[in-house]
Amino acid sequence: MYLYKRKKAKTMDLATRKYNFIQELVNVDKESIIEALERVLKQEKEKHQKISVAHKSELNKRLESYQNNPDDLLEWEDVKNDW
């Protein structure tokens, strides 16, 4: 008979993992590590953002309009006074 030791997978719920991560983060003393973590979080947020087809279409129209007429601008004071 062979005896072996089986590793038990440690599982934590998300709240516990967040709490532990925050504790580790509080102890980080290198700005470069914080900057790297901020970049990763920003990239992940951007990757998971959803933009509707209608919004993409509107943004593309506005970009095209600007590219075709870069000098067709409004002064902020005029816009502000019209509102």
Secondary structure, 3 states (H helix, E strand, C coil): CCCCCCCCCCCCCHHHHHHHHHHHHHCCCCHHHHHHHHHHHHHHHHHHCCCCHHHHHHHHHHHHHHHHCCCCCCCHHHHHHHC
